[in-house]
Amino acid sequence: MRMIEQAISEPMSEKHWPPQAGTLQEKLRDKTATIGVIGLGYVGLPLAVEFAGKGFHTLGFDLNAERVIRLNEGQNYIQDVENAALRKVVEEGLFRAEDDFARAGEVDVFFICVPTPVTPYKDPDTSYIRSAAEGIAAHLRAGQLVILKSTTYPDTTEGLVQPILEQKARQQGLHLGRDYFLAFSPERIDPGNKAFTTANTPVVVGGVTQACTELASLVMQQVVHLVHPVSSPKVAEMEKLLENIFRSVNIALVNELARLCDRIGGISIWEVVEAAATKPFGFMPFYPGPGLGGHCIPIDPYYLSWLARKYDFETSFITLSAHVNEEMPFYVVEAVQRAIAEQPIPLRDAKVLILGVAFKANVDDVRHSPATRVIDLLREKGVKKIHYSDPFVPSLSFRTHRGESLQLASVELDREALEAHDVVVVMTDHGAFPYAQIAEHAPVIVDTRNALKHIPHNRDKIRVLGGGDF
Ligand SMILES: NC(=O)c1ccc[n+]([C@@H]2O[C@H](COP(=O)([O-])OP(=O)(O)OC[C@H]3O[C@@H](n4cnc5c(N)ncnc54)[C@H](O)[C@@H]3O)[C@@H](O)[C@H]2O)c1
């Protein structure tokens, strides 16, 4: 409650409230505001369906025409969105997807939810934000509010999006904060997390002006219980990076300790973390793994270190944690090589089965998955027969570090498949994997997630990352 109160405890005095803000406020109150979501992926589609589900006419914009066709037929492709919820808003005419910006003029509130990747040299690639902002600018009119949600470095909202909008606004005599509005509100969705949904995950909002912050907070309050306003978009942008870098740094710390436990022998990092987590204050458990994945944690730190360089500042913690985390797939590959050598089989004849290629448990997202890196590295070492099984990922295509395109199909995980491979590598701890059967029939298991911790039998053939015997 405290956060909502904060949002509305010091509202702008009535006489300073710009008329256009008042109009938008009324439209939100009577649900006549049209919401526009640019980028209908993991972030944008759930948000669009959420607003449409609350009765707002919602337009989704995506350059991917195939996605747009599917959505307008009520076909869902994002795990966190319920098929029935999407179908309902499509059938009720509350949600419509568009593959161009022709209808952008109808939109009162835009959300920009486009990708923010890095270049091959790990510099920020803001071209998607730029193109979304240009799409909005072409249709800019009085009364519109733009909320950037893509994770990015501090000053993107004011330094990149604002000038693009202002160029068009000037031609129309529109002023930011008076006639149209701009804010940053980072996304906190955690795909696959059933406990925290859009509604019960607090959001942070920072507008370019006070009216921008208040309007954006009001918009977010339509779908989120708790809104925490901050003094500027830069604070909100930095806050999001802090959240993700906090994870990256802490994961790096346990990854380093996991390797130390393996070096010392006889100490399991998993048991250590479990024990430390009994402390009721001042400690938060993080777990080791085969490397970072997904669109956020492996990428976002580079957005900040890139910005820092402009200020002659080296973000040593960030660089160090990236280094430790990026080493993990190499460490896993060394363990797989040892497991092959133990048998002994030449690498070229070894058959390796990778269990799980999604970057984390129970999701279908393979972006930057450490599994693809491990497959790539094993192939470089000369392992030719590599298969994978993942109930969430029927087929996998990715580009290797040498630029080669690889396409693999998931194999069925049964006794035959387990026995046919020399080493089975658990890369993702999907709940659906039959761990008892895996322990029974796989010749050797390299377990990077401690996923077989509850399996009491066949422990002698299980090598656990950080288990002291990796
Ligand atoms: N996925 C997550 O869990 C998560 C969590 C928090 C924040 N984020 C951030 O949210 C942003 C979006 O991530 P995502 O995972 O939803 O990406 P995504 O790749 O799943 O979806 C992005 C969509 O945007 C579309 N697109 C790209 N450029 C466009 C343009 N100019 N106009 C219209 N559509 C365009 C793409 O076709 C795609 O459908 C990123 O900045 C990411 O870092 C993601």
The ligand as a MOL file (V3000), in Angstrom:
LIG
                    3D

  0  0  0     0  0            999 V3000
M  V30 BEGIN CTAB
M  V30 COUNTS 44 48 0 0 0
M  V30 BEGIN ATOM
M  V30 1 N 12.0390 -11.7860 -21.4380 0
M  V30 2 C 12.1170 -11.3760 -20.1840 0
M  V30 3 O 11.9670 -12.1640 -19.2470 0
M  V30 4 C 12.3550 -9.9120 -19.8500 0
M  V30 5 C 12.2150 -9.4960 -18.5180 0
M  V30 6 C 12.4320 -8.1640 -18.2000 0
M  V30 7 C 12.8100 -7.2710 -19.2060 0
M  V30 8 N 12.9630 -7.7120 -20.5010 0 CHG=1
M  V30 9 C 13.3310 -6.7180 -21.5130 0
M  V30 10 O 12.1800 -6.4330 -22.3140 0
M  V30 11 C 12.5580 -6.1610 -23.6650 0
M  V30 12 C 11.8220 -7.1030 -24.6130 0
M  V30 13 O 12.2290 -8.4250 -24.3400 0
M  V30 14 P 11.3940 -9.6820 -24.8270 0
M  V30 15 O 11.9700 -10.8400 -24.1000 0
M  V30 16 O 9.9410 -9.4290 -24.7420 0 CHG=-1
M  V30 17 O 11.8140 -9.7270 -26.3820 0
M  V30 18 P 11.1740 -10.6610 -27.5260 0
M  V30 19 O 12.2700 -10.9010 -28.4890 0
M  V30 20 O 10.4710 -11.8140 -26.9000 0
M  V30 21 O 10.0600 -9.7510 -28.1870 0
M  V30 22 C 10.3330 -8.5820 -28.8630 0
M  V30 23 C 9.3420 -8.4200 -30.0070 0
M  V30 24 O 9.5480 -7.1190 -30.5510 0
M  V30 25 C 9.3730 -7.1920 -31.9630 0
M  V30 26 N 9.9970 -5.9970 -32.5380 0
M  V30 27 C 11.3090 -5.7220 -32.6860 0
M  V30 28 N 11.4680 -4.4830 -33.1730 0
M  V30 29 C 10.2370 -3.9680 -33.3450 0
M  V30 30 C 9.7480 -2.7300 -33.8180 0
M  V30 31 N 10.5640 -1.7430 -34.1960 0
M  V30 32 N 8.4140 -2.5470 -33.8870 0
M  V30 33 C 7.5760 -3.5230 -33.4980 0
M  V30 34 N 7.9740 -4.7210 -33.0430 0
M  V30 35 C 9.2960 -4.9260 -32.9540 0
M  V30 36 C 9.9870 -8.5280 -32.3160 0
M  V30 37 O 9.4900 -8.9950 -33.5600 0
M  V30 38 C 9.5150 -9.4030 -31.1350 0
M  V30 39 O 8.2810 -10.0310 -31.4130 0
M  V30 40 C 14.0790 -6.3090 -23.6870 0
M  V30 41 O 14.6570 -5.0470 -23.4630 0
M  V30 42 C 14.3750 -7.2010 -22.4950 0
M  V30 43 O 15.6730 -7.0050 -21.9910 0
M  V30 44 C 12.7230 -9.0070 -20.8410 0
M  V30 END ATOM
M  V30 BEGIN BOND
M  V30 1 1 1 2
M  V30 2 2 2 3
M  V30 3 1 2 4
M  V30 4 1 4 5
M  V30 5 2 4 44
M  V30 6 2 5 6
M  V30 7 1 6 7
M  V30 8 2 7 8
M  V30 9 1 8 9
M  V30 10 1 8 44
M  V30 11 1 9 10
M  V30 12 1 9 42
M  V30 13 1 10 11
M  V30 14 1 11 12
M  V30 15 1 11 40
M  V30 16 1 12 13
M  V30 17 1 13 14
M  V30 18 2 14 15
M  V30 19 1 14 16
M  V30 20 1 14 17
M  V30 21 1 17 18
M  V30 22 2 18 19
M  V30 23 1 18 20
M  V30 24 1 18 21
M  V30 25 1 21 22
M  V30 26 1 22 23
M  V30 27 1 23 24
M  V30 28 1 23 38
M  V30 29 1 24 25
M  V30 30 1 25 26
M  V30 31 1 25 36
M  V30 32 1 26 27
M  V30 33 1 26 35
M  V30 34 2 27 28
M  V30 35 1 28 29
M  V30 36 1 29 30
M  V30 37 2 29 35
M  V30 38 1 30 31
M  V30 39 2 30 32
M  V30 40 1 32 33
M  V30 41 2 33 34
M  V30 42 1 34 35
M  V30 43 1 36 37
M  V30 44 1 36 38
M  V30 45 1 38 39
M  V30 46 1 40 41
M  V30 47 1 40 42
M  V30 48 1 42 43
M  V30 END BOND
M  V30 END CTAB
M  END
